[in-house]
Amino acid sequence: MNNLKSLREDAGLTLQALADMYGGTKSHCWALEAGSSVPTLTTAYAICGVLDKSVYDVWPDETVIVEEIIKTNRIVTK
């Protein structure tokens, strides 16, 4: 669970506006909000910079992001 959608809406941003500001796509923003995609740490911090929030504000359980990145990197490097 994340707070991305509510924080984005509180900031008055559309999915497309947020995507443009952090360098992603509208569909990726939607997937992040829905929880069907996990951001890289770089993406997570970029989004947080746009929203002026901490990673913990957006993703209260940051360990999920870190664990997913570790798992993905293991798959890619094997």
Secondary structure by P-SEA (a helix, b strand, c coil): ccaaaaaaaaacccaaaaaaaacccaaaaaaaaaccccccaaaaaaaaaaaccccccccccaaaaaaaaaaaaaaaac
